[in-house]
Amino acid sequence: MDLPDLRLDFYGTTIDEVRFGPRRELNLSFLDMAGNPHSWVRLGGIVNFDEVREIFAALTFDSLHFLRYSRTETSKPGKLIFEMEFDRWGERCVIRCSKRLSRNDVLVFMVLERDRRP
């Protein structure tokens, strides 16, 4: 299965910025453990968008234990499933992305080092 490589280790990173939109997209920027820019992640075509938005609206702790492909659900091209776990909090967020939502929704998954952010 040819899935995009996550390339980066998100352990201990801190969420610096959370943005939603313009459609069913989530944009996250991260800082490393020392507070330096780490990476930028864009997830699009989020099927469970309302649930994901609620989790981030209630977020009280922003340090990550991991961001990875789900280990309980199988991802495949066109249907990517990610899971995040927040440090010390234990709360998990599952993000389901699909390019089969509507013609206006696009599956987007990008992980960029911070200095390459669009």
C-alpha positions in Angstrom: 0.0 0.0 0.0 1.5 3.4 -1.0 0.6 5.8 1.7 2.3 9.2 2.2 5.2 8.8 4.6 4.8 10.8 7.8 8.7 11.3 7.8 8.7 13.2 11.1 8.5 12.1 14.7 5.9 14.1 16.5 6.7 12.8 20.0 6.8 15.7 22.4 5.9 18.4 19.9 3.5 21.1 21.0 0.7 22.4 18.9 1.5 26.0 18.1 -1.5 26.9 15.9 -4.8 25.2 14.9 -6.8 26.4 11.9 -9.9 25.0 10.3 -11.0 25.4 6.7 -11.7 26.6 4.2 -13.6 23.4 3.8 -13.3 20.2 5.9 -9.6 20.8 6.6 -7.4 21.0 9.7 -4.1 22.8 9.6 -1.7 22.3 12.5 1.7 23.9 13.2 4.0 22.3 15.7 7.0 23.4 17.9 9.7 21.0 19.1 10.4 20.4 22.7 12.7 23.4 22.9 10.0 25.7 21.4 11.5 25.9 17.9 9.4 25.5 14.8 9.1 21.8 13.9 6.5 21.1 11.2 3.2 22.0 9.6 0.5 19.4 8.9 -2.6 19.8 6.7 -5.4 17.3 6.7 -8.3 17.6 4.3 -11.5 15.8 3.4 -12.1 15.1 7.1 -15.2 12.8 7.3 -15.6 13.3 11.1 -15.0 17.0 10.9 -17.5 18.1 13.6 -16.0 15.6 16.1 -12.5 16.7 15.4 -13.4 20.4 15.7 -15.0 19.7 19.1 -11.9 18.0 20.4 -9.7 20.9 19.4 -12.1 23.4 20.8 -11.9 21.7 24.2 -8.2 21.2 24.0 -6.6 22.1 27.3 -3.2 20.5 26.8 -1.4 20.7 23.5 1.7 18.5 23.8 1.6 15.3 21.6 2.5 11.8 22.5 2.1 10.8 18.8 0.6 11.6 15.5 0.5 8.5 13.2 -1.6 6.3 11.0 -4.2 4.5 13.0 -3.2 1.2 14.4 -6.8 0.0 14.9 -8.2 1.0 11.5 -6.5 0.4 8.1 -5.6 3.3 5.9 -5.5 3.0 2.2 -5.0 5.5 -0.7 -8.1 7.8 -0.7 -9.0 6.8 2.9 -6.4 7.9 5.4 -7.0 7.4 9.1 -4.8 9.1 11.7 -4.7 9.1 15.4 -3.2 11.6 17.8 -2.7 11.2 21.5 -2.0 14.1 23.8 0.6 13.8 26.5 -0.3 13.6 30.2 -3.9 13.8 29.1 -4.3 10.4 27.4 -7.1 11.8 25.1 -7.0 10.5 21.6 -8.3 12.1 18.4 -9.1 9.9 15.4 -9.1 11.8 12.1 -10.7 10.1 9.1 -9.9 11.6 5.7 -11.5 10.6 2.5 -11.5 12.0 -1.0 -15.0 10.7 -1.6 -17.0 13.4 0.3 -18.2 15.7 -2.4 -16.7 17.4 -5.5 -15.8 20.4 -3.4 -13.9 18.5 -0.7 -10.4 17.4 -1.4 -8.2 14.9 0.3 -5.1 16.7 1.4 -2.4 15.4 3.6 0.9 17.2 3.8 3.7 17.2 6.4 6.3 19.9 5.8 9.2 21.0 7.8 8.3 24.4 9.2 10.6 26.4 6.9 8.8 25.0 3.8 5.3 26.0 5.0 3.2 27.3 2.1 
